[in-house]
Amino acid sequence: MPEVRFGQAINRALADAMASDPAVVLFGEDVAVAGGPFGVTRGLLDKFGPQRVRDTPISEATIVGAAVGAAMSGLKPVVEVMFMDFVTLAMDALVNQAAKARFMFGGQFSLPMVVRMPHGGGISAGPQHSQCLEGWLAHVPGLKVVCPSSISDAYALTRAAIADPDPVIVIENKSLYAVKGELPDTPPQVSIGKAATVRNGRDATVVTYGAMVPVAISAAATLAREGIEIEVIDLRSLQPWDEKAVLGSLAKTHRLVIVHEAVEAF
């Protein structure tokens, strides 16, 4: 089983999706020639050519707006907002167009589009490049929001997002891009909306996602030495979220702790 980095798992998911479906196209700032600001799309321009992997101007509104049009026209665009902070510039296209088109037009159109965006701090990127704004997006009806924590899920959730007929936001924590792990030759599939119980316990339930999952597992290991057993649930999907998994765990432990990197009010 080969060992890859988190970012390489996403790269492989993009490449596999593009190889299996000619409708899948990539565009965004520096995703083609430079291979993305974190190297996630490196090599895809050479594999699939400039018609399917394109650099764009620095205009998030244009990038996401073009994705909406492309999706309504039969393509499956995967676009990148270089840092989640700048999704603010694309909110009209996401909230008023992508999220609502299927419902406004009576189901005549589906929007199979994916918007990838890195979030999170810890790499000294500064106040305008480190925010966790997933709370905004998860509260928009019509948008699906996923956030992988593991190498396998980075691949599987990316593939699931591309295969989905509706707009999906794939959030990638910047601190995870360099993390190494094993990726099977045939990675297991993951359904959007399905959480994973990554540690069983009896005393309290910790619900988390993304880069906070390994933090929660580490904290649970520390508490275990004191006789406290924590159950850790990796949501994987923030919208829709797996109510059955969370409520089932809470029925057992009767205590809930939510761990995330966003501001406390989230």
Protein Blocks (a to p, Z undefined) as FASTA:
>chain_A
ZZddfklmmmmmmmmmmmmomkbccddehklmnnpanommgoklmmnojkloccddddfk
lmmmmmmmmmmnopacddddfblklmmmmmmmmmmmmmmmmmmnnomaccdddddddede
hionojklmccfklmmmmpghiacdddfbfklmmmmmmmmmmpcbdcdddddfklmmpcc
dddfbdcdddehiacdfbdcfkbccddehjllmmmmmmmmmmmmnopacddddfkpabdc
dfklmmmmmmmnopacdddfbdfkZZ
